[in-house]
């Protein structure tokens, strides 16, 4: 499968184990939404979560930002919960802010954007859930 290139277990482990700050693009304030559940889990697991949602001031007790460029601190991972066709501009922002990695959540597939991020030196995971991968690594 073409997305397997962006599901490398070593890259996944590096991102999960070495990252501290995760910007969650498309984070919803609705507890029933996958983005909320994943971000809540990651926060409880010890990561600093930075919500990126232009329509909200705060989510999960954290200040929300309208876009990646507005975040005033370095970001390790940009976790993307958006439709596949909306990923391109987010990848461009992730490159501009010098994020170390981009993670396209399960069902989010944009090969052109993934290639662009990889070409810019970012680690890339696509069509995988960071919560599931974290749990798998913890179970070891």
C-alpha positions as CSV (number, residue, x, y, z in Angstrom):
1,X,0.0,0.0,0.0
2,X,1.3,3.4,-0.9
3,X,0.7,4.9,2.6
4,X,3.0,2.2,4.2
5,X,5.9,4.5,3.4
6,X,4.4,6.8,6.1
7,X,3.7,4.1,8.6
8,X,7.3,3.1,9.5
9,X,7.4,1.6,13.0
10,X,10.7,3.2,13.7
11,X,9.5,6.7,12.8
12,X,6.3,6.2,14.8
13,X,8.4,5.1,17.9
14,X,10.7,8.1,17.5
15,X,7.9,10.6,17.3
16,X,5.9,9.0,20.2
17,X,9.0,8.6,22.4
18,X,10.9,11.8,21.7
19,X,8.1,14.4,21.3
20,X,6.8,16.6,24.1
21,X,4.7,19.3,22.4
22,X,1.9,18.3,20.1
23,X,-0.2,20.9,18.1
24,X,-3.6,19.3,17.3
25,X,-5.0,20.9,14.2
26,X,-8.7,20.6,14.0
27,X,-9.2,19.8,17.7
28,X,-12.9,19.9,18.5
29,X,-14.3,20.9,21.9
30,X,-16.9,18.1,21.6
31,X,-16.0,15.1,23.8
32,X,-17.6,12.7,21.3
33,X,-15.2,13.7,18.5
34,X,-12.1,11.6,17.8
35,X,-9.8,14.6,18.0
36,X,-11.0,15.4,21.5
37,X,-10.6,11.8,22.7
38,X,-7.1,11.6,21.2
39,X,-5.9,15.0,22.5
40,X,-7.4,14.2,26.0
41,X,-5.5,10.9,26.0
42,X,-2.2,12.5,24.9
43,X,-2.5,15.2,27.6
44,X,-3.1,12.5,30.3
45,X,-0.1,10.6,28.9
46,X,2.1,13.7,29.7
47,X,2.3,15.5,26.4
48,X,1.7,19.3,26.1
49,X,-1.3,19.7,23.9
50,X,-1.7,22.9,21.9
51,X,-5.2,23.2,20.3
52,X,-5.4,24.7,16.8
53,X,-8.9,25.7,16.1
54,X,-9.8,29.3,14.9
55,X,-13.3,29.1,16.3
56,X,-12.4,28.3,20.0
57,X,-10.4,30.2,22.6
58,X,-9.7,27.2,24.8
59,X,-10.1,23.4,24.5
60,X,-9.2,20.8,27.2
61,X,-8.1,23.7,29.5
62,X,-5.4,24.8,26.9
63,X,-5.4,28.1,25.0
64,X,-6.4,27.5,21.4
65,X,-4.7,29.2,18.4
66,X,-6.2,30.1,15.0
67,X,-3.2,28.5,13.1
68,X,0.2,27.0,13.6
69,X,2.0,30.3,13.0
70,X,0.2,31.9,16.0
71,X,1.7,29.3,18.5
72,X,4.4,31.1,20.5
73,X,6.6,28.1,21.2
74,X,8.4,25.3,19.4
75,X,6.2,22.4,18.3
76,X,7.4,18.8,18.0
77,X,4.5,17.3,16.2
78,X,1.6,18.7,14.2
79,X,-1.2,16.2,14.6
80,X,-3.8,16.8,11.8
81,X,-7.5,16.1,12.2
82,X,-8.7,17.6,9.0
83,X,-10.1,16.4,5.7
84,X,-7.3,15.1,3.4
85,X,-7.8,17.9,0.8
86,X,-7.2,20.5,3.6
87,X,-3.8,19.2,4.6
88,X,-1.6,21.0,2.1
89,X,-1.7,24.5,3.7
90,X,-1.2,22.9,7.2
91,X,1.9,21.1,6.0
92,X,3.2,24.4,4.6
93,X,2.7,26.0,8.0
94,X,4.3,23.0,9.8
95,X,7.4,23.5,7.6
96,X,7.4,27.3,8.3
97,X,7.3,26.8,12.1
98,X,10.0,24.2,11.9
99,X,7.9,21.4,13.4
100,X,9.9,18.1,13.7
101,X,7.0,15.9,12.5
102,X,3.6,15.8,11.0
103,X,1.1,13.1,11.9
104,X,-1.9,12.7,9.6
105,X,-4.6,10.9,11.6
106,X,-6.3,7.7,10.5
107,X,-8.2,8.3,7.3
108,X,-6.3,11.5,6.5
109,X,-4.3,10.8,3.3
110,X,-2.6,13.3,1.2
111,X,0.5,11.9,-0.6
112,X,1.6,15.2,-2.1
113,X,1.5,17.0,1.3
114,X,3.3,14.1,2.9
115,X,6.1,14.1,0.3
116,X,6.4,17.9,0.7
117,X,6.9,17.5,4.4
118,X,9.3,14.7,4.0
119,X,11.3,16.6,1.4
120,X,11.5,19.5,3.9
121,X,13.1,17.2,6.5
122,X,10.0,16.5,8.7
123,X,9.2,13.0,10.0
124,X,5.8,12.0,8.5
125,X,3.2,9.5,9.7
126,X,0.0,9.2,7.6
127,X,-3.3,7.3,8.1
128,X,-2.4,6.2,11.6
129,X,-3.9,7.1,15.0
130,X,-1.3,8.5,17.4
131,X,-3.4,7.2,20.4
132,X,-3.4,3.7,19.1
133,X,0.3,3.8,18.3
134,X,1.1,5.2,21.7
135,X,-0.9,2.5,23.4
136,X,0.8,-0.2,21.3
137,X,4.3,1.1,22.2
138,X,3.4,1.3,25.9
139,X,2.2,-2.3,25.8
140,X,5.6,-3.0,24.3
